[in-house]
């Protein structure tokens, strides 16, 4: 497994991972009708790649199987936390193999380089990934709601007050 920074040529593959992982992860959480409206949007991901650092995970064949994004905390609601893990998405068949941990650590390393030593992540309460963030040392700091496709969903916010010495 190789982790690297995404480039513009990766946009279509990232779009595919994004949509396919939503369709497998959010079954039973988001309405099926909403999930069926999701489409691959490479142009959107080209713009995202130009604006922020996105890390991708490639399998031995060079296929993109996951990605992660992080940066400064975006909402301003968590003043104790400077950074944010915006997203980690993996294709279902590649989950549970340590790739998420490697992507998580890569984002933490990026935040260190930006002199950011704390972070939050927002996750839908019914998403199994909540357990992943707990296992990675995140502490539940807030419960809120997130509107996705016109649906209000319970959301958990996990925080890490000090990622400066986060273990691999």
Helices and strands as residue ranges (DSSP letters): E 2-5, G 8-10, H 11-25, H 32-36, H 42-51, E 54-58, E 64-72, E 83-90, G 92-94, H 99-113, E 119-124, H 129-135, E 139-148, E 151-160
